[in-house]
Amino acid sequence: MSDRTGIAMSGPALPGDRLRDLRLRRGFTQESLAEAAGLSVGVVKKIERGGNARIETYHSLARALRVRTSALFDAGGPHETRRKDDDKLSLMPLRQAIAPPVTFGGSVAAPGEADPELDLGHLADAARHVAHAYHGDDYRQVAGLLPGLVRSAHAAVERFDGGAERVRALALRSNALQMAGRYLTQVRAYDLAHVALRDAVTDADEAEDRAGVAGAVYQQGWLLMRQGRLDEAERVSVATAEAIEPRISRASRETLGAWGKLLIHASAAAARNNRPAEARDLLRMARTAGAALGGRSVVEPSSWGRFDWRTVAFQGIENYLVTGRPRRVLAFAERLGYGADSKLARRHLLDVAQAHAQLRQGSEATAILSGLLDETPEWLRHQRMAAGTFRDVLRHSKRRRLTPQQRRLAAFFELA
């Protein structure tokens, strides 16, 4: 393709342009592609006109076209889409802590910034407190505490220029930046999350903390998947898993957990990228780590969270959903169960709800979403998948009036 000057131009840049190009190469009409992907023709037309769709829709189109999902996401310019500035003020303290302006002498502190706490023991206690608040879904407290924690960690690294104290300070700063990256990914401040996680990897590497590197890369994999960077998410997770691959008979529980969680993310990325064979192989390796733990769990609260055999099973069920097999999702979910504490399985429960919605089982999907709203509303608020699933329920509902449960969910997701 060239312009009027004869200079070669790049191929289609936006997902709609890429979709149209791939559709025509494969000999599909818009109608036949929609049928092959299990979508309405209106969805295909909307995307090709420049509209946006959920990532699950792109997965379905990629499967029908027999290409990787990432083939639909060659980048367009940021000017192509209107962008909101809603997070500028609310995230300013974290921006100032994670990405301060710099000059010849280094970073410039924010105006009026107090001297941070430099006691490493106190800093470690503060980090544990933030991790506890995050896992308790107290995001308001997390947002309030993280800027001071990161600033204190910066000051500790600057103060200790060698020896065991510097190594500990670097590890603590990596830990704080991992938690910041995790929180920022949750609230979709992706660029700032990338800065935090990049620096977390650098600190852990300098401290020769292999577990810290693995944890930061695990968070990075989640971020990359959220951004649609599926090839990179798989590669970085696999490369790090290979670097820390343990001898199963001698590995610590923490090493098994970190290795297993990296393989889980690699499998998730491969499944979303229309690479089902690779996703299965990676999940099979993760199952080895789960089996080595027996029935036990291992937890790293400020990093990759929880890992055990059930984590692997949940990912396998999620992969079935991503590859368009909702009946298998429900069959395996029923066989597995999730124990007394559904909070540990809430991401899995969203998969089950979406499978019900895809099968036009609106009552079952609504019941799951309503239960999650009762148990973990702050977490649910940030799950775009949950809102999308509920929209599907409403779209296919034959009721003229919403049930009380549906009215409550519609108000929560701001669909009313």
TASUL-V6751 format. One record per residue. RES is the residue in one small letter. SS is DSSP state (helix for helix, strand for strand, loop for the rest). BURIAL is I if it has 24 or more other C-alpha atoms within 12 Angstrom, else O. Layout:
res = [RES/RES]
ss = [SS/SS]
burial = [BURIAL/BURIAL]
//
This chain:
res = [m/s/d/r/t/g/i/a/m/s/g/p/a/l/p/g/d/r/l/r/d/l/r/l/r/r/g/f/t/q/e/s/l/a/e/a/a/g/l/s/v/g/v/v/k/k/i/e/r/g/g/n/a/r/i/e/t/y/h/s/l/a/r/a/l/r/v/r/t/s/a/l/f/d/a/g/g/p/h/e/t/r/r/k/d/d/d/k/l/s/l/m/p/l/r/q/a/i/a/p/p/v/t/f/g/g/s/v/a/a/p/g/e/a/d/p/e/l/d/l/g/h/l/a/d/a/a/r/h/v/a/h/a/y/h/g/d/d/y/r/q/v/a/g/l/l/p/g/l/v/r/s/a/h/a/a/v/e/r/f/d/g/g/a/e/r/v/r/a/l/a/l/r/s/n/a/l/q/m/a/g/r/y/l/t/q/v/r/a/y/d/l/a/h/v/a/l/r/d/a/v/t/d/a/d/e/a/e/d/r/a/g/v/a/g/a/v/y/q/q/g/w/l/l/m/r/q/g/r/l/d/e/a/e/r/v/s/v/a/t/a/e/a/i/e/p/r/i/s/r/a/s/r/e/t/l/g/a/w/g/k/l/l/i/h/a/s/a/a/a/a/r/n/n/r/p/a/e/a/r/d/l/l/r/m/a/r/t/a/g/a/a/l/g/g/r/s/v/v/e/p/s/s/w/g/r/f/d/w/r/t/v/a/f/q/g/i/e/n/y/l/v/t/g/r/p/r/r/v/l/a/f/a/e/r/l/g/y/g/a/d/s/k/l/a/r/r/h/l/l/d/v/a/q/a/h/a/q/l/r/q/g/s/e/a/t/a/i/l/s/g/l/l/d/e/t/p/e/w/l/r/h/q/r/m/a/a/g/t/f/r/d/v/l/r/h/s/k/r/r/r/l/t/p/q/q/r/r/l/a/a/f/f/e/l/a]
ss = [loop/strand/loop/loop/loop/loop/loop/strand/loop/loop/loop/loop/loop/loop/helix/helix/helix/helix/helix/helix/helix/helix/helix/helix/helix/helix/loop/loop/loop/helix/helix/helix/helix/helix/helix/helix/helix/loop/loop/loop/helix/helix/helix/helix/helix/helix/helix/helix/loop/loop/loop/loop/loop/loop/helix/helix/helix/helix/helix/helix/helix/helix/helix/helix/helix/loop/loop/loop/helix/helix/helix/helix/loop/loop/loop/loop/loop/helix/helix/helix/loop/loop/loop/loop/loop/loop/helix/helix/helix/helix/loop/helix/helix/helix/helix/helix/helix/helix/loop/loop/loop/strand/strand/loop/loop/strand/strand/loop/loop/loop/loop/loop/loop/loop/loop/loop/loop/loop/loop/helix/helix/helix/helix/helix/helix/helix/helix/helix/helix/helix/helix/helix/helix/helix/helix/loop/loop/loop/helix/helix/helix/helix/helix/helix/helix/helix/helix/helix/helix/helix/helix/helix/helix/helix/helix/helix/helix/helix/helix/loop/loop/loop/helix/helix/helix/helix/helix/helix/helix/helix/helix/helix/helix/helix/helix/helix/helix/helix/helix/helix/helix/helix/helix/helix/helix/helix/loop/loop/loop/helix/helix/helix/helix/helix/helix/helix/helix/helix/helix/helix/helix/helix/helix/helix/helix/helix/loop/loop/loop/helix/helix/helix/helix/helix/helix/helix/helix/helix/helix/helix/helix/helix/helix/helix/helix/helix/loop/loop/loop/helix/helix/helix/helix/helix/helix/helix/helix/helix/helix/helix/helix/helix/helix/helix/loop/loop/loop/loop/loop/loop/loop/loop/helix/helix/helix/helix/helix/helix/helix/helix/helix/helix/helix/helix/helix/helix/helix/helix/helix/helix/helix/helix/loop/loop/loop/helix/helix/helix/helix/helix/helix/helix/helix/helix/helix/helix/helix/helix/helix/helix/helix/helix/loop/loop/loop/loop/loop/strand/strand/strand/loop/loop/loop/loop/strand/strand/strand/loop/helix/helix/helix/helix/helix/helix/helix/helix/helix/helix/helix/helix/helix/helix/loop/loop/loop/helix/helix/helix/helix/helix/helix/helix/helix/helix/helix/helix/loop/loop/loop/loop/loop/helix/helix/helix/helix/helix/helix/helix/helix/helix/helix/helix/helix/helix/helix/helix/helix/helix/loop/loop/loop/helix/helix/helix/helix/helix/helix/helix/helix/helix/helix/helix/helix/helix/helix/loop/helix/helix/helix/helix/helix/loop/loop/helix/helix/helix/helix/helix/helix/helix/helix/helix/helix/helix/helix/helix/loop/loop/loop/loop/loop/loop/loop/helix/helix/helix/helix/helix/helix/helix/helix/helix/loop/loop/loop/loop]
burial = [O/O/O/O/O/O/O/O/O/O/O/I/O/I/I/I/I/I/I/I/O/I/I/O/O/O/O/O/O/I/O/O/I/I/O/O/I/I/I/O/O/O/I/I/I/O/I/I/O/O/O/I/I/O/I/I/I/I/I/I/I/I/I/I/I/I/I/I/I/I/I/I/I/O/O/O/O/O/O/O/O/O/O/O/O/O/O/O/O/O/I/O/I/I/I/I/I/I/I/I/O/O/O/O/O/O/O/O/I/O/O/O/O/O/O/I/O/I/O/I/O/O/I/I/O/I/I/I/I/I/I/O/I/I/I/O/I/O/I/O/O/I/I/O/I/I/I/I/I/I/I/I/I/I/I/I/I/O/O/O/O/O/O/O/O/I/I/I/I/I/I/I/I/I/I/I/I/I/I/I/I/I/I/I/I/I/I/I/I/I/O/I/I/I/I/I/I/I/I/I/I/I/I/I/I/O/I/O/I/I/I/I/I/I/I/I/I/I/I/I/I/I/I/I/I/I/I/I/I/I/I/I/I/I/I/I/I/I/O/I/I/O/O/I/I/I/O/I/O/O/O/O/I/I/I/I/I/I/I/I/I/I/I/I/I/I/I/I/I/I/I/I/I/I/I/I/O/I/I/I/O/I/I/I/I/I/I/I/I/I/I/I/I/O/O/O/I/I/I/I/I/I/I/I/I/I/I/I/I/I/I/I/I/I/I/I/I/I/I/I/I/I/I/I/I/I/I/I/I/I/O/I/I/O/O/O/O/O/O/O/O/O/I/I/I/I/I/I/I/I/I/I/I/I/I/I/I/I/I/I/I/I/I/I/I/I/I/I/I/I/I/I/I/O/O/I/I/O/I/I/I/I/I/O/I/I/I/I/I/I/I/I/I/I/O/O/O/O/O/O/O/O/O/O/I/I/O/O/I/I/O/I/I/O/O/O]
//
